[in-house]
Amino acid sequence: MQLKMAQAELELGGALLGNLRESNDILHDAKALQRRMAEEGYLLLRGVQRRETVETTRRFLLENLAENGQLDADYPLMEGVIKAGARSAFMGGSKRLTRDPKFLATVESVEIMGFFERFLEAPALTFDYKWLRLIGQGDFSGAHYDMPYMGRGTQCLYTCWTPLGDVSYDMGPLAILEGSHNAPNLERVRQTYGKMDVDRDHVTGSFSDDPLEIVEKYGGRWLTSEFEMGDVLIFEMFTMHGSLTNTSNRFRITADTRYQRANEPADERWMGADPIAHYAWMEEGKTVTMEEARKAWEV
């Protein structure tokens, strides 16, 4: 099966694109989960969230999209079919959506908070700011680490990527670069790009929008999967990830939220009733392109 990632066509099961490994076999063994995270940099868990809860969250979001004229009314609401001309949107700053109980019921559910308390072996905290993404046809996420965007608190921080709807390959699911969290070939990248702070350094964009460049230069392969409501993909801050391209006629609606031990420092940009979020990332006159930064870092 040929799948599109950015502008590249990759063969699923070939040398450049494989399947994510599931970890439900060790779901209730904290030590085994910690070892696998250390080994692979991610955990793919099926059915952790209650499907009916995710469906309620999805309906709430789709109703808002329909009210805003972004869905094709000729199709059932829950299919999330894109209206002609509607585009991708980042809705993390929309507290009307991300602070609503119907959204929080999924990303702050008993199930996910309980998982992180077991995995971290301590009371868990989640950032107050929530990242909500609407990915339209032809769009994708470039390859990046999460550390440059939220690295001012504890380094023991995890992203949980939650599909708010079933996500088939053609809808652009997340993809992880195998072994990228500790691969020797990426050590220089971790020590430069990985230590960047976007509000301090003003560097734009993802590390790369070319998935072939990444594997040709640093090795490894991309790993992906189809997802169903209730599944989650959890990974650490130095796991390189991006997404396949959404080639379907449906919006891919997903949340990426962060979790850590409650007794460790949290990045203040993402906490409180009104988080400041990124306050200087794209400051006029100070912006550095990723191309310029990579040349300076020699990566």
C-alpha positions, 0 to 999 in steps of 0.5 A: 500500500502506497501512503503519502507523507508530505509530498513523498509516496512511501510503501507501507511495510517497505524499508521506509514505512512500517507499523507501530508496535502495540503495547496493550500486552503490558498495559497494567505493568508500569515497569514494563511500560517504562522499559518499552518507552525507554527502548522505543520512545512511544507507547501505542495503546488500543481502547484506553479511552471509552469509545462512547466518551470520545464519540460524545467529544467528537459530536460536540466538536463537529456540531461546532464545525457545522455551525461555522459552515466547515462541514458538507451538510450533504453527509452525516455529521459524524463523518466530518466531511469537509465543505468545499473551501474549508481549511485546516485549523489549530484550535488550541487557543479556543477555550470555548472548545478546549475548556468545555466539559465535553472535551475535557471528558476525554483528555482528562478522563479517569482512564487517561489520568489513571493510566499516567498515575500508574505509568509515572508511579505518582500523582499526575498533572496535565497542562491546562492548555490543550492542543486541538487540531483540525487537519484538512485535505492535503495537509500534514504535520512536519517532523519535529520534537515537542521539547522546543515548544514546552521544555521549561519544566520537567524533562519527564513530560509526555505527549498523548495523541488522541484521535477524536474519531476513527483515523484511517491511513488516508486521513493522515495519522501520526507517524513516529521516526523509529528510535529517534529518541536515542538514535546515535545519528540524531545526537547532534540534533537532540543537542541543538534543535532539541535544546531550542526554545521557540520563544527564546530563539524565535526559530520557525517551523518543523525540523523538516517537511521532507520525510525522505531527507530525515531517513536518508540523513539520519537512518531509521524508518517511519512508523504509523498505524490506523486508529479507532476512537479510544486508542492513544499514542503516547511519546516522549519529548525527544521522539521525532514525529509528524504525520501522513498527509490527509488525502481523504475528504474528511477532517482529521480531528485530534488532540495532543495533550501533555502529562507529567508528575504533579510534584515536578515543575511544569512549563508556566506557558501552559498552566493556569486559567489563561495560559500565556502560550507562545508569546515571542515565537514569531516576534517581528524582526527576530524570526530565524528560519529553520533552514538558517538554524539548521545550517548554524547547528550543522544538522 
